[in-house]
Amino acid sequence: MIKIDPHFVGIWNAADGTSTYHLSIDSHSNGYWELDNHGNYQYVRGIARIRHGELSIGLKDFDINTPPVQDTAGVWTMTLESVVYLKQ
């Protein structure tokens, strides 16, 4: 079984003004990512892995600009491909 950093596990959402993003990674390293750009969807699912500063889900790679971090209010954020995700 592949283990992923537990800080990445969870449901994450983001929006950048034109698109919304959904990312889900479970404790068994199953990952799902979806992009909704005004009804034009892209998605990928597969095993989530972290290596060389990238998060990979299936065949899609994301640059990890900022790994998951929890602020003093308990809110988790991370930045992938310059998009800030919030953990639900």
C-alpha positions, 0 to 999 in steps of 0.5 A: 500500500502506498502511503501519502503524507497525512497532511495531504489527506482530506477534501480540498476546494479552491477557486481562482475567479474563473474556475473551481477546483475539487481535490480529494485524497483518502488515507489509502492514497486514492486521489481525485481532482476536478476542475470546473471552468464554466461547465467545462470539466476536467478530472483525473483519479488515481493513486496520489503520490508526492515526489520531487516537489510534485503531487501526482494523481494518476497521470496528472502532476501538480507543482506543490508551491506550498505544502499543507499548513495549518494556521493559528485558527485551525484552517488548512491551506496548500498551494498547487500550481499557484492555486490556493486550496482550503481543506474542508 
